[in-house]
Amino acid sequence: MSIWGKVIGGVAGFVVGGPLGGLLGAVAGHALDKAHGGGPEVGRPSREEQRQVAFTLAVIALGAKMAKADGHVTRDEVVAFKQLFRIPPHEMNNVAKIFDRAKGSTAGFEMYAAQVAKLFPHEPAVLEELLGGLFHIAKADGVIHPAELDYLKKVAAIFGFDQQTFERITQSHQPPETADPYGVLGVSADASDSEIKSAYRKLIHENHPDKLMAQGLPQEFIDLANKKMAAINAAHDKIKKERGLK
């Protein structure tokens, strides 16, 4: 089952709770219809499925609040959102309802960010991937606007990321030709060869797609993780070339 079958069809089987759970009211009737004769029987989702649903709802909610912070939603950002989630045409209306409900909710983005941070308290790589999804949407129109960057920085702080980590994440989402390779690895330009090697290995270990898949990320975000791995490898290769390392 795709993530959207779990988000939309599995709503009646459990309640996420909190501000994220409140967003499900936008499609609750649809889910209840499916659970009571309008479609396949809905059982209680597994823990992994619940985590995937919560993760996806968090991206929708925080993406909606970012759009509100920026003041407008561009067509490119909408396209990027659809590409990120590969939303089936028949679920597009329900996803739009959740997005609009989040955007118009009186709950601040801080509440959504804090809830998802509590859901993944010991998995910073998962939260970093969620933040990466927001970066993907923000840069869809070719530039991350100051208001968007400020918003992302505030979300990152709620997730527990310090300024140095946020700068590393930001650099990893810059175009390869302009990204600072040292910044992508989270080290200074005067770091020793051994420090660079250690930082590289740590990032590869923490962000490996297989590890993130085991932590319950939806497939759509595993694909983003592969792109991030490519950025980390490219930065490391560039530094090695500059320093004449093998």
N, C-alpha and C positions, 0 to 999 in steps of 0.2 A: 504494500500500500504506500502511496506517495505521502509526503508530509501533509498535503492538503486533505487527503482522506482522513488523516489523523486529527488535523485541526478542526475541520468542518464536521466530518462524520463521527468523530469520536467525542465530540463535546458532551453528548448526553451521558457518556459512560463515567465521567469523573468531573470534578471541579478543580481548576487550578487554584482558585482562591485569590484574595487580594485584588489590587487594581488590575493586574493582568487578567484574572478570571472575570472581572467585570466587563471586559471587552467582549467576552463570548456571548453576552446578551444580545449582540447585534445579529447573531446567527443561531441563537438557541432554538428558535422555532423550527428552523430547517433541520437541525440535528435531531430534535425530538420527533419530527415527522419520520425521519429515517429509522429511528429507534423503535417506533410503534407502528410498523406496518408499511411505512412509505419507502422502505429500502432494506438493505441487509441489516441483520441484527447487530447491534453494537455492544461489544463486550468491554470489560474494563481494560484500558490500555496498560501495557507493561510499564515498568519504571522508566525504561529507555524511551518509550513512546511519549510518556508524560514529559520527560525532560526535553525531547525534541519539540513538542507542542509549546512548552513554556518558552523555550529558546526562540522559536519562530514568532510567537506572539510578542516577545520582547523587542525583536527587530522591527516588527510592524509598528508597535507603539512608539518606540524611540525614533523610528524613521518618520513617523507622522509628526511627532513633536519637533523634530529637526526641521521639517518642512515649515512648520508654524513659526519657528524661531527665525528662519531665513526670510519669512514674509511671503513666499510664493513657491509653487511647485512647477518646475520646468518640465517640458515634454521629455527631455533627456533623462531627467530623474525618474519619471514614471516608467520609461522604457527600461532603465537600469534596474528598477525595483522588480519589474516583471521578469527580466532576464535572470536576476539573482534567484528568484524563487520558482521560476518555470511554472507559473500559475496556469492551471488548465482553464480553457475558456469558460467551461460551465461553472467554475468556482470564482471567476473574476468578480462577479457582483458581490458575493459574500465577503471576499477579501477586502473589497472597496468599503464595505460596511464597517468592517473592523477598523480599517485605516481611518475612516471618517470619524468613527466613534472615539478613537484615541486622540485624534487631532482636536476634536471639540470637547474632550473630557476636561473637567475641572481639576482632575488629578495632574499634578505637575510631573514633568519628565523624571524628576528626582525619585518619585515613588516607584515608577516602573524600573528605573535603573537599580534602585536599592533592592527591589524584590528579586530581580534576576541575579544580582550579586549574592544574595543569600541562598539562592538555588544552586549556585556553583561556587561555594566558599573556598574550596581548595583546588580549583581548576582555573588558574589565571589564563591558560592558553585558550580555554573555551570563551572566556569573557573577551579576550583579545580578538578572537575570531568574530565575535558579535560586533565589536567595535569596528573591525575590518569591513563588515557588511555595511555599516553606516558610512564609512569612508568611501566605499564603492558607490553608494548612492550619491553622496555629496559631490564627488568629483565627476559625476556623469556628464555635466554640462561643460567640462573642460577645466574647471577651476573650483577649488574649495574656498568659498567666500569666508571673510572674517567672522561673520556671525555663526556660520556652520562650524568653523574651526574652534571657536570659543565654546560652542555647544558640545562638541566632541571632547574637548578638554575637560569640561565639567562632568560629563558622563564617565570619562576615564578615571577621574578622581574618585567618583562614587564606587567604581569597580576596584579601587585600591591601587591604581597605577600612579607612581610618582612622576614628576616632570621629566626625568631622564627616560623613563620607559615610554611616556607619551611621545616624546620627540623621536624615539626609535620607531615606534609604530607609524608616526606621521611620515618619516623618511621612507619607510617600506612601501608607502602608497604614492610616492612621487614617481614620475616617469623615469625609466631606467637611465636615460641619458642625462638627467639633471639630479638624480638622487645622490646624496653623499654616501658612498659605500661604507664609511666608518659609522655614519649615523644609522644606517640600516642594521649594522651589527651591534649598535649600542656601545661603541667604544670611541675613545678620542683618537685623533690622528697621530698622536705620539705614543699610542699603546704599543707594547712590545709584541713581537711575532707570536710568542706563546699566549699572550692575553687575547690576541685576535683569534688564534686557533681555538682557544677555550670558549670564547664568546660564540663563535660560529657553531661549534659542536653542541653547545647548550641550546641554541636557537633551533637547530635542526632536530634535536631530540624532542624539544617541547612542542614544536609545530608540525611534527610529521603527520601527514594525513591519516595514517593507520592508527596513530595514538588518538587523534581527535575523533575518528570514527568510533573507536572503542569507548570514548567518553560520551557518545550519544548525539553527536552533531548530525543534522540532516545532510543528505548527500550534496545538496546545493552548496553548502559551506565547505564541504570537503574539496570541492572544485576550487573554491577561493583559496583554500589552504595550499593547494598545488601551485597556484600562482604566487603565493607568498614564498613558498620554498624556492621557486625560481628566482625571485628577487633576492633572497638571502644568498643563494648560490652565485648569482651574478655579482653581487657586492663582494663576496669573498674572492671570486676569481679576479675581479678588478684590482683588489688590494694585493693579491699575490703577484699579479703581473707588474704592478707598480714597484713592488719591493723585490722582485726577482726571486720569489719563493716557489718552491715546487709542491 
